[in-house]
Amino acid sequence: MNTGFISCGGACLLCLLFALIFTVFKGKSAMLISGFNTMPKEKRELYDTEKMCRDQRNAFLIWAAVLGTGAVLSYCISKYFAAAAFVIFLIIFLKDVHIDEAKAFEKYKK
């Protein structure tokens, strides 16, 4: 079996699972967001957790779409599509990574 299909497909399913968690639990799932869970409770109350979770869910769905497309193309056409999908995924993922906690959550202030 094609390892690109398996790896992209598995990562796609994992992203879909997290998107489902953020969809079902809405604002309560904000504690799963890196950096937000380490803030003091008083500081966390200053942020719109509903919007934060909605944006995180949408990010997981975009990642799942990229990886799922890579899995399908890897299975049908060539295993190199899986590598391309992972590169695109990494570019999209690293675009959203912030080292500074204040910069990461500034657009979610109430």
Summary of the structure (lengths in Angstrom):
residues: 110
radius of gyration: 16.0
end to end distance: 49.5
largest distance: 52.3
contacts: 313
relative contact order: 0.19
helix: 78%
strand: 2%
